[in-house]
Amino acid sequence: MANKFDLLASNWDQKSTRVEIAKTFVNTVKEKISKMKEFDLLDYGCGTGLVSFGFVDDVKNITGMDFSEGMLEVYSKKIKEYNLNNVKCEKHNINDNHLPQNSFDLIVTSMTLHHIKDTNDFISKANIALKSNGYLAISDLDKEDGTFHDRGNDGVEHFGFDKEQLTAILEQNGFEIIFYENVYMAKEHYPIFCAIARKRES
Ligand SMILES: C[S@@+](CC[C@H](N)C(=O)[O-])C[C@H]1O[C@@H](n2cnc3c(N)ncnc32)[C@H](O)[C@@H]1O
C-alpha cells in the first residue's frame, strides 16, 4: 500500500524549503568534517536524494536507505540520469531492521528523525553501523508546537527535538557531540538544527 511519502515523491523536490534545508545541511557537514574522500556514506531516510547527491563529489560511496518505494524510484532515476556508479539505494525500515555493522564512515539523516518513533533505537543502530570514529550528522526540527507540517501530523512522531534531550541520547549511545546549532529558519518560524556527533572508540 502506498504511504504518504510514496504519494509526495514525484513533486518532492519542488518545495524550495526542502531543497534549502538539504543544501544548508550538506554545506554545514562539509564545513565541519574534513577528509571525506574515502568515506562510505549512508543517507538514512534519503527520500529523493536532496542530501545524498550533494556529496557525490566528496565521498567514495553513497548508500541511500528509505522505506518509501516512491522516494526510491525518484532516487534511482537520478542515479541513472547522472550516470553515477558510486551511488545505490535500498528499501529499509529502521523500525523493523538493523543496519549493516561497522560499514559507514558517515551517516547523514535529514528531516527523518521526527518520523521515527524510537529515537534511541535509531541512534543505537546508527552507532553499530558506523566504523570506529565515524560520524552521525542529523538535521531536523528544533522543538516545535506541532504546526510545522501544514498537511497534518500523520506519520509525525516528534514535534522536533530538544537539544539537551537529543544530546543526552547521543552521549548515552557512545557519541561525542562535535557540533550542535540551529543552522536554518524554515517557514520563518521553525529553526532547523544540525547536530554532528562522533562515535567514541570502544
Ligand atoms: C521528510 S522526508 C526527508 C527526505 C530527505 N531526507 C530530504 O531531506 O528531502 C522523511 C523521509 O524518511 C523516510 N522514512 C520515514 N520513516 C522511515 C522509516 N521508519 N524507515 C525508513 N525511512 C523512513 C520517508 O519515506 C521520507 O523519505
The ligand as an SDF file (V2000), in Angstrom:
LIG
                    3D

 27 29  0  0  0  0  0  0  0  0999 V2000
   10.7370   14.4440    5.4560 C   0  0  0  0  0  0  0  0  0  0  0  0
   11.3400   13.1830    4.4400 S   0  0  0  0  0  0  0  0  0  0  0  0
   13.0440   13.6820    4.1950 C   0  0  0  0  0  0  0  0  0  0  0  0
   13.6420   13.1190    2.9360 C   0  0  0  0  0  0  0  0  0  0  0  0
   15.0500   13.6050    2.6110 C   0  0  0  0  0  0  0  0  0  0  0  0
   15.9900   13.2460    3.6600 N   0  0  0  0  0  0  0  0  0  0  0  0
   15.0810   15.0860    2.3530 C   0  0  0  0  0  0  0  0  0  0  0  0
   15.7280   15.8050    3.1200 O   0  0  0  0  0  0  0  0  0  0  0  0
   14.4670   15.5310    1.3770 O   0  0  0  0  0  0  0  0  0  0  0  0
   11.4950   11.7940    5.5200 C   0  0  0  0  0  0  0  0  0  0  0  0
   11.9270   10.5210    4.8260 C   0  0  0  0  0  0  0  0  0  0  0  0
   12.0950    9.4950    5.8030 O   0  0  0  0  0  0  0  0  0  0  0  0
   11.5480    8.2920    5.3070 C   0  0  0  0  0  0  0  0  0  0  0  0
   11.1400    7.4860    6.4770 N   0  0  0  0  0  0  0  0  0  0  0  0
   10.2300    7.7980    7.4190 C   0  0  0  0  0  0  0  0  0  0  0  0
   10.1410    6.8060    8.3340 N   0  0  0  0  0  0  0  0  0  0  0  0
   11.0220    5.8500    7.9590 C   0  0  0  0  0  0  0  0  0  0  0  0
   11.3800    4.5780    8.4930 C   0  0  0  0  0  0  0  0  0  0  0  0
   10.7840    4.0850    9.5850 N   0  0  0  0  0  0  0  0  0  0  0  0
   12.3440    3.8560    7.8660 N   0  0  0  0  0  0  0  0  0  0  0  0
   12.9180    4.3410    6.7310 C   0  0  0  0  0  0  0  0  0  0  0  0
   12.6100    5.5270    6.1600 N   0  0  0  0  0  0  0  0  0  0  0  0
   11.6740    6.2800    6.7770 C   0  0  0  0  0  0  0  0  0  0  0  0
   10.3790    8.7370    4.4330 C   0  0  0  0  0  0  0  0  0  0  0  0
    9.9930    7.7800    3.4920 O   0  0  0  0  0  0  0  0  0  0  0  0
   10.9250   10.0190    3.8100 C   0  0  0  0  0  0  0  0  0  0  0  0
   11.5670    9.7760    2.5810 O   0  0  0  0  0  0  0  0  0  0  0  0
  1  2  1  0
  2  3  1  0
  2 10  1  0
  3  4  1  0
  4  5  1  0
  5  6  1  0
  5  7  1  0
  7  8  2  0
  7  9  1  0
 10 11  1  0
 11 12  1  0
 11 26  1  0
 12 13  1  0
 13 14  1  0
 13 24  1  0
 14 15  1  0
 14 23  1  0
 15 16  2  0
 16 17  1  0
 17 18  1  0
 17 23  2  0
 18 19  1  0
 18 20  2  0
 20 21  1  0
 21 22  2  0
 22 23  1  0
 24 25  1  0
 24 26  1  0
 26 27  1  0
M  CHG  2   2   1   9  -1
M  END
$$$$
